[in-house]
Amino acid sequence: MHKNKLLTYSIICLLLISIIAPISTTHAASLDSVVNSLAANTLETSSTQTGNGFFQQIFDLVFNKILGPVFNIFGGSSSTSSPSKNNPVTVKPLPPTNSNTTLKNKIIVVDPGHGGSNPGAVANNTRESDNNLSVALKLRDKLVQAGAKVIMTRETDRTVAPEGSSLSKELGARVTLANSNQADAFVSIHSNSNSDPNIKGAMTFYSTGKSSALASAVENAMVVQTGAIDKGTSSANFHVLRNTSMPSTLVEMGFVSNKEEAAQLSSDSYRSKLAQGIFTGIVNYFNKN
């Protein structure tokens, strides 16, 4: 390395002598002045190089074209070199952000129907209360991830009111949770049953005299997500719909009395689709209301 520098300085001195020699002695400068002048020329912009263009061209030729590539005078290490085709700049993309704040701070009461000593409809080796709870828990997780505040009427296989209470007290306990927390929406999740085993499909209910917008949004999204037969929305006088003060809907996800739908309702993958459909319906509702 020191030998390269010594050789470089020797060549520079020879070049300077060859440049200075023809100049008249009356205008000659000291070696230090010439070196400083040549160095200064490299920092000037093109607009100030008119009188020194000849020296600038020589300086560029010697250092940039000849000495630079040979002795790597001005080159750095590969880690600090300019980007090129062989050394491209790597740009890491920013992580995606979720800009959908529709449900942020919304209070949603999720009500898995039945539970405990009241399993609901039972057929084809499946219990309604189990189906309801599984889908409700999946829905809860999706709502929480979207920023909602979720209140579950139950999170295990139990009744909401003390065990042994009347049906009226059981339903009243679910309503009280929603009204006392001033919820923005109440969603009760159920599985249907019919004496005709051929009947199947999904449907949602809303209270008589109240808006059907939430029920319609949930029904439409659930059918799209699952491919279930669309049995539409209907008004009903159910206790939990009639007595809640906020937009409410009762979802019948399918018929346990139908062998095909009973198998689907027992499937974890289908339960996930149901939860996604109900979730999307809730989001769509609040996007419009």
C-alpha positions in Angstrom: 0.0 0.0 0.0 2.8 2.4 0.9 4.6 1.5 -2.3 1.5 2.4 -4.3 1.3 5.8 -2.6 4.9 6.5 -3.2 4.6 5.6 -6.8 1.5 7.8 -7.1 3.2 10.8 -5.6 6.2 10.4 -7.9 3.9 10.3 -11.0 2.1 13.4 -9.7 5.3 15.3 -9.3 6.5 14.4 -12.8 3.2 15.5 -14.3 3.3 18.8 -12.4 6.8 19.4 -13.6 5.8 18.7 -17.2 2.9 21.2 -16.9 4.8 23.9 -15.1 8.0 23.8 -17.3 6.6 25.6 -20.4 5.0 28.4 -18.3 6.9 31.7 -18.2 9.0 32.2 -15.0 7.3 35.6 -14.4 4.0 33.8 -14.0 5.3 30.6 -12.3 4.1 29.7 -8.9 5.5 27.6 -6.2 4.9 23.9 -6.3 2.5 24.2 -3.3 0.5 26.9 -5.1 0.2 24.8 -8.2 -0.9 21.7 -6.2 -3.5 23.8 -4.3 -4.7 25.4 -7.5 -5.2 22.0 -9.2 -6.9 20.6 -6.1 -9.2 23.6 -5.9 -10.2 23.1 -9.6 -11.7 19.7 -8.7 -14.2 21.4 -6.3 -15.4 24.1 -8.7 -18.6 23.8 -10.6 -18.6 23.7 -14.4 -19.7 27.4 -14.5 -16.4 28.5 -13.0 -14.0 26.2 -14.9 -13.8 28.3 -18.1 -10.2 29.5 -17.6 -8.9 26.2 -16.1 -10.6 23.7 -18.4 -7.3 22.4 -19.8 -5.9 21.7 -16.3 -9.2 20.2 -15.2 -9.2 17.8 -18.1 -5.6 16.7 -17.4 -6.4 16.3 -13.7 -9.6 14.2 -14.5 -7.7 12.1 -17.0 -4.8 11.3 -14.7 -6.7 10.6 -11.5 -10.1 9.4 -12.7 -9.1 7.5 -15.9 -5.5 6.3 -15.2 -4.4 6.3 -11.6 -7.8 5.7 -10.0 -8.5 2.4 -11.7 -4.9 1.2 -11.4 -4.3 2.0 -7.7 -7.8 2.4 -6.5 -6.9 5.9 -5.2 -10.4 7.1 -4.8 -12.3 3.8 -4.5 -13.8 2.5 -1.3 -14.6 -0.9 0.0 -17.4 -2.9 -1.7 -19.7 -2.2 1.3 -19.6 1.6 0.6 -19.6 1.6 -3.2 -22.4 3.1 -5.2 -25.3 0.9 -6.1 -25.0 -1.0 -9.4 -26.5 -3.9 -11.2 -24.2 -6.2 -9.3 -24.7 -4.4 -6.0 -28.3 -3.2 -5.9 -29.8 -1.3 -3.0 -32.2 -3.4 -1.0 -35.3 -1.7 0.1 -37.5 -3.4 2.7 -41.2 -2.7 2.3 -43.1 -1.3 5.2 -45.4 -3.8 7.0 -49.0 -3.5 5.9 -51.3 -1.6 8.1 -55.0 -2.2 8.8 -56.8 1.0 8.0 -60.3 -0.4 8.6 -61.4 1.2 11.9 -65.2 0.5 11.4 -65.5 -1.6 14.6 -62.9 0.3 16.7 -64.4 0.7 20.3 -67.8 -0.7 19.2 -69.4 -2.7 22.0 -70.7 -6.0 20.5 -72.5 -8.6 22.7 -72.1 -12.1 21.3 -74.7 -14.5 22.6 -74.1 -18.3 22.0 -77.6 -19.7 22.4 -78.4 -22.3 25.0 -75.7 -24.0 27.1 -75.3 -26.0 30.3 -78.4 -28.0 31.1 -80.1 -26.7 28.0 -78.2 -28.1 24.9 -80.8 -26.8 22.4 -81.5 -28.9 19.3 -79.8 -32.3 19.3 -79.7 -34.5 16.1 -77.3 -36.3 13.9 -74.6 -36.6 16.6 -74.4 -32.9 17.1 -75.6 -30.5 19.8 -76.8 -27.0 19.0 -75.1 -25.5 22.1 -71.7 -26.8 21.1 -72.1 -25.4 17.5 -73.2 -22.1 18.8 -70.4 -21.7 21.3 -67.6 -22.7 18.8 -68.7 -20.2 16.2 -69.3 -17.5 18.8 -65.7 -17.8 20.1 -64.3 -17.6 16.6 -66.4 -14.5 16.0 -65.3 -13.0 19.3 -61.6 -13.3 18.2 -62.3 -11.6 14.8 -64.2 -8.8 16.4 -61.5 -8.2 19.0 -58.8 -8.1 16.3 -60.8 -5.5 14.5 -60.8 -3.3 17.6 -64.3 -4.0 19.0 -65.1 -4.5 22.7 -66.7 -7.9 22.9 -69.0 -9.1 25.7 -69.8 -12.8 25.7 -72.9 -14.0 27.4 -71.1 -17.3 28.0 -67.6 -18.7 27.1 -68.1 -22.2 28.3 -70.8 -24.8 28.3 -73.0 -23.3 31.0 -76.2 -21.3 31.5 -76.0 -17.5 31.8 -78.4 -17.3 34.7 -77.7 -19.6 37.8 -78.2 -23.2 36.9 -81.8 -24.3 37.4 -83.3 -20.8 36.7 -86.4 -20.5 34.6 -86.2 -19.9 30.8 -87.4 -16.3 31.4 -84.6 -15.6 33.8 -82.1 -17.2 31.5 -83.1 -15.1 28.5 -83.4 -12.0 30.8 -79.8 -12.4 31.9 -78.6 -12.2 28.3 -80.6 -9.1 27.6 -79.4 -7.5 30.8 -75.8 -7.9 29.8 -76.4 -6.1 26.5 -78.5 -3.3 27.9 -76.4 -2.6 31.0 -73.3 -2.3 28.8 -75.0 0.0 26.3 -73.9 -2.3 23.5 -73.8 -1.1 19.9 -75.1 -4.5 18.6 -76.4 -7.8 19.9 -75.8 -11.0 17.9 -77.4 -14.2 19.2 -76.1 -17.4 17.5 -78.2 -20.5 17.1 -78.6 -23.8 15.1 -82.0 -24.6 13.7 -84.1 -27.8 13.7 -87.2 -29.0 11.8 -89.3 -32.2 11.7 -88.5 -32.4 8.0 -84.9 -33.6 7.6 -84.7 -32.3 4.1 -85.0 -28.7 5.1 -81.7 -26.8 5.3 -80.2 -23.4 4.9 -79.2 -20.3 6.9 -81.6 -17.5 8.1 -81.5 -14.5 10.4 -84.2 -12.8 12.5 -84.8 -9.3 13.7 -87.4 -7.9 16.1 -90.8 -7.0 14.9 -91.0 -3.2 14.5 -87.2 -2.8 14.5 -84.8 -2.2 11.6 -83.8 -5.3 9.7 -80.5 -3.8 8.4 -78.2 -5.8 10.8 -80.0 -9.1 10.1 -79.8 -8.5 6.3 -76.1 -7.6 6.4 -75.3 -10.7 8.4 -77.5 -13.1 6.3 -76.0 -11.8 3.0 -72.4 -12.1 4.1 -72.9 -15.5 5.8 -74.4 -17.0 2.7 -71.7 -15.6 0.5 -69.0 -17.0 2.8 -70.5 -20.5 3.3 -72.5 -21.1 0.2 -75.4 -22.1 2.3 -79.0 -22.0 1.0 -80.3 -18.4 1.6 -83.5 -18.7 3.6 -83.6 -14.9 4.0 -84.5 -12.7 7.0 -87.7 -12.6 9.0 -89.2 -10.6 11.8 -89.7 -12.5 15.1 -90.9 -11.8 18.6 -88.0 -13.6 20.3 -87.3 -12.4 23.9 -83.6 -11.4 23.3 -84.6 -9.4 20.2 -87.7 -7.8 21.6 -86.1 -6.6 24.9 -82.6 -5.4 23.7 -82.4 -1.7 23.2 -79.7 -1.8 20.4 -79.7 -3.3 16.9 -80.1 -7.0 17.4 -80.2 -10.2 15.3 -80.6 -13.9 15.9 -78.7 -16.1 13.5 -79.8 -19.6 12.6 -76.7 -21.0 11.0 -78.2 -24.3 9.7 -80.3 -27.3 10.6 -78.9 -30.0 12.8 -82.0 -32.0 11.7 -80.5 -32.1 8.2 -77.7 -34.7 8.0 -75.6 -32.7 5.6 -75.8 -29.5 7.6 -75.3 -31.3 10.9 -72.0 -32.6 9.6 -71.0 -29.1 8.4 -71.9 -27.5 11.7 -69.7 -30.0 13.5 -66.8 -29.2 11.2 -64.2 -26.7 12.4 -63.5 -25.4 8.9 -67.2 -24.7 8.3 -67.5 -23.1 11.7 -64.7 -20.7 10.7 -66.5 -19.8 7.6 -69.7 -19.1 9.5 -67.8 -16.9 12.0 -66.1 -15.0 9.1 -69.5 -14.5 7.4 -71.2 -13.1 10.5 -68.1 -10.9 11.2 -68.2 -9.5 7.6 -71.9 -8.8 8.0 -71.4 -6.8 11.2 -68.6 -4.8 9.5 -70.8 -4.1 6.5 -73.7 -3.0 8.7 -71.6 -0.5 10.6 -70.0 0.8 7.4 -73.5 1.9 6.3 -75.0 2.9 9.7 
